[in-house]
Amino acid sequence: SPDTVAERIRAALTHVPPERLVPAPDCGMKYLPRPLAFAKLQALSAGAALVRAEI
């Protein structure tokens, strides 16, 4: 979910400055059904937008 992604990005920001952090999916998307893969990418995008609005 976007909230989970945002939490993980916030945790990463305690170790990496925002200008060096690039949220991206890890490997494993190749074998997912296309709708699920797109849903995961949408959650990643929405979670990043949540954090971006905070900083």
PyMOL commands that set and color helices and strands:
alter all, ss='L'
color gray80, all
select helices_A, chain A and resi 2-12+18-20+34-54
alter helices_A, ss='H'
color red, helices_A
deselect
rebuild
show_as cartoon
